[in-house]
C-alpha cells in the first residue's frame, strides 16, 4: 500500500490537447519488488495450509516451477498491472512542492480548486474512492462557506 517507487507525469508538448507522457516507473525502488516477491511467498505458504487441502489443486500462477527469488521476480515484472489508482500529481500540502493547499485551492491560480485523488500526498491505506468521497465532502463544505 505504500510503494517507494515514483513515476512521472510530464507534458508532451505545449499543445493543450496533447496527451501527457506517463511513466509509472514501477519497481524503480528495489524494495517494492522485494515486497511483492515476499507477498508471493506468503500467499504460497497460506495456500499450502492443511486447512485448505480439500480445496487446493496445483498452483496455476506463477506455477510450481517458479521457485527461486529470481524466477518470482521475473514473473512479477512480466505480469505487472496497475491497481489504477494513481495519486499525487497535484499534491496537497504547505511546502514549496505542494500544488494545492489545505483549502484545496491551487497555489497561484485564483478561483481554482482540486478535489480528487491527485491531491493525496501518498496512496491512502484504504479504499481510494472512499477517501476521494471524504475530500469531496470537504470541498462541498468549503464551497458552501466560500472560504
PLY file of the C-alpha trace (Angstrom):
ply
format ascii 1.0
element vertex 147
property float x
property float y
property float z
element edge 146
property int vertex1
property int vertex2
end_header
0.00 0.00 0.00
2.99 2.31 0.29
5.25 1.96 -2.74
8.57 3.76 -2.65
8.93 3.92 -6.44
7.81 7.16 -8.03
6.82 7.79 -11.61
6.31 10.97 -13.54
3.63 12.82 -15.48
5.11 15.26 -18.00
3.78 17.48 -20.73
4.36 16.05 -24.19
4.25 19.48 -25.83
2.83 22.97 -25.44
-0.32 21.91 -27.30
-3.24 21.83 -24.83
-4.78 18.76 -26.48
-1.57 16.69 -26.39
-1.78 13.64 -24.14
0.68 13.74 -21.24
3.67 11.42 -21.08
3.11 8.96 -18.23
5.88 6.83 -16.75
4.74 4.96 -13.64
8.29 3.58 -13.17
7.01 0.58 -11.21
9.71 -1.19 -9.23
12.21 1.65 -9.63
12.89 1.11 -5.95
14.09 -2.45 -5.36
12.25 -2.55 -2.02
8.92 -2.56 -3.87
9.90 -5.60 -5.90
11.20 -7.35 -2.77
7.86 -6.72 -1.02
5.88 -8.26 -3.89
8.20 -11.29 -4.04
7.69 -11.73 -0.27
3.94 -11.46 -0.88
4.04 -14.26 -3.47
5.93 -16.45 -1.00
3.40 -15.64 1.76
0.42 -16.44 -0.47
2.03 -19.77 -1.34
2.52 -20.52 2.37
-1.11 -19.70 3.13
-2.28 -21.78 0.16
-0.27 -24.76 1.42
-2.01 -24.73 4.82
-3.51 -28.12 5.74
-6.90 -26.49 6.35
-7.11 -25.60 2.66
-6.24 -29.09 1.39
-9.82 -30.02 0.40
-9.97 -27.05 -2.00
-6.38 -26.93 -3.18
-5.21 -28.05 -6.58
-1.99 -27.33 -8.44
-0.68 -23.80 -8.38
-1.72 -22.06 -11.60
0.38 -18.90 -11.42
3.25 -18.32 -11.22
3.43 -22.11 -11.22
5.27 -24.71 -9.16
8.41 -24.38 -11.31
8.79 -20.74 -10.28
10.64 -21.36 -7.04
13.65 -19.14 -6.55
13.52 -15.39 -5.99
14.90 -14.59 -9.44
12.14 -16.59 -11.15
9.49 -14.95 -8.96
10.93 -11.50 -9.74
10.77 -12.27 -13.47
7.15 -13.43 -13.12
6.20 -10.35 -11.10
7.85 -7.97 -13.58
6.23 -9.74 -16.53
2.70 -9.69 -15.14
2.66 -6.25 -13.55
-0.64 -4.39 -13.74
-1.70 -1.19 -12.07
-4.44 -1.06 -9.49
-5.43 2.09 -11.42
-5.44 4.49 -8.50
-2.60 6.90 -9.23
-2.39 9.76 -6.79
-0.22 12.74 -6.01
0.04 14.63 -9.30
-1.34 17.79 -7.60
-0.06 17.04 -4.11
-1.71 18.85 -1.19
0.49 20.34 1.49
2.00 23.50 2.85
5.54 23.27 1.42
7.03 24.70 -1.78
6.48 21.43 -3.68
2.75 21.34 -2.99
0.33 22.24 -5.77
-2.79 22.52 -3.60
-3.19 23.96 -0.10
-5.34 22.54 2.69
-8.22 24.68 1.40
-7.99 22.73 -1.90
-7.03 25.91 -3.79
-4.37 25.58 -6.48
-1.40 27.69 -5.45
-1.06 30.77 -7.61
-4.32 30.37 -9.55
-7.31 32.37 -8.38
-10.64 30.56 -8.24
-9.40 27.03 -8.98
-9.64 24.12 -6.56
-8.81 20.45 -6.97
-10.84 17.80 -5.15
-9.79 14.33 -6.34
-7.12 11.70 -5.68
-4.45 13.81 -7.34
-4.15 15.88 -4.15
-3.17 12.91 -1.96
0.48 13.23 -0.94
0.66 9.42 -1.00
-1.61 6.43 -1.61
-4.00 6.01 1.32
-4.11 2.68 3.14
-7.82 2.50 2.49
-10.22 2.25 -0.40
-9.15 5.12 -2.65
-12.65 6.11 -3.75
-13.84 6.33 -0.13
-11.01 8.76 0.55
-12.00 10.77 -2.53
-15.55 10.97 -1.14
-14.14 12.47 2.06
-12.23 15.07 0.01
-15.42 15.82 -1.97
-17.35 16.36 1.27
-14.64 18.75 2.47
-14.75 20.58 -0.87
-18.52 20.92 -0.57
-18.15 22.39 2.93
-15.51 24.84 1.69
-17.67 25.94 -1.23
-20.75 26.32 0.99
-18.87 28.61 3.35
-16.94 30.28 0.50
-13.59 30.17 2.31
0 1
1 2
2 3
3 4
4 5
5 6
6 7
7 8
8 9
9 10
10 11
11 12
12 13
13 14
14 15
15 16
16 17
17 18
18 19
19 20
20 21
21 22
22 23
23 24
24 25
25 26
26 27
27 28
28 29
29 30
30 31
31 32
32 33
33 34
34 35
35 36
36 37
37 38
38 39
39 40
40 41
41 42
42 43
43 44
44 45
45 46
46 47
47 48
48 49
49 50
50 51
51 52
52 53
53 54
54 55
55 56
56 57
57 58
58 59
59 60
60 61
61 62
62 63
63 64
64 65
65 66
66 67
67 68
68 69
69 70
70 71
71 72
72 73
73 74
74 75
75 76
76 77
77 78
78 79
79 80
80 81
81 82
82 83
83 84
84 85
85 86
86 87
87 88
88 89
89 90
90 91
91 92
92 93
93 94
94 95
95 96
96 97
97 98
98 99
99 100
100 101
101 102
102 103
103 104
104 105
105 106
106 107
107 108
108 109
109 110
110 111
111 112
112 113
113 114
114 115
115 116
116 117
117 118
118 119
119 120
120 121
121 122
122 123
123 124
124 125
125 126
126 127
127 128
128 129
129 130
130 131
131 132
132 133
133 134
134 135
135 136
136 137
137 138
138 139
139 140
140 141
141 142
142 143
143 144
144 145
145 146
